[in-house]
Amino acid sequence: MGAFGERAHAFAMSIVERNIVPDAVLRAFIRRNCRKKCLEKFANTEDELEREQAFIDDLRAREAIAEETSKANEQVGNDR
């Protein structure tokens, strides 16, 4: 977000926080932003599924899920 966008966001937040914006308008903007984020996030589900499958394949290929338990135990011991 550029400088103008940051100022616009700060201004919008200030009028929302002062209850100047009617609830109906605020809800409409919230719905619009949620719709936009969902469309961006789920625009290409095939890529998301491929990343998820690659993660699953990586976990299955490992010999153990917790690979360096001794280091984890050392950290726990140092905190006490």
N, C-alpha and C positions, 0 to 999 in steps of 0.2 A: 504494500500500500504506500503510495507516495505521500508527500507532505499535505497536499490538498485533501486526499482521502482520509488521512489521520485527523485533520482539523474538522472535516465534515462528520466523521464518526464521533469525535468528542462533542461536537455541537449537538448531534442527534441524541447522544446519550444524556447530555445535560437537560434537554427539553423533555426527554422521556422520564428521567429521574424527578423532574419537577411536576410531573403529572399534567403536562400541557397537552400531550398527545392523547386523543380519545382512545379508549380501549379497542374499539372496532378497527381503527387505523393501525394500532400497534399489532393487533392479532393478524391483520392482513399482511403486514410486513414480515411477521414471524413465519406465517405459513409460506410466503413467497421465498424466504431465505431457506427454510427447511426443504422445500421442493427443489430449489436450485442445488443445494448441497447433495440431496439424494440423487438427482440426475447426474451430477458430476461424479459422485462416488460410484454409482452403479451403471455408468454409461457403457462400460466395457467389462461385462462380467466374465468373459472368457479369459482375459488377462488375470483377473482376480483369482479365478479357479486354477489357472496354471501356477500362479505364485503359491497358492495354498497347497496344491498337489506337490510342488517341488519341496516345500517345507516338510510335508508328511513323508515324502520319500527320503529326505535327508535324515529325519528322525529314525526311520526304520533301518537305514543303512548303518547307523551308529551301533557300536557294541554295547554302550551303556548310555543312559540319558544323562546321569550325573557323572561327568568325566573326571573332574578334579575335586573329589570330595575331601582330600587331605588339606587342600588350600582353604576350602570352606570351613573346615574344622579349626584350622589355624586362626582364621578371622574371628570366629566365635570365641576362642580362647583369649584373644587379645583384648576383647571388649570388657572382659570381666575384671 
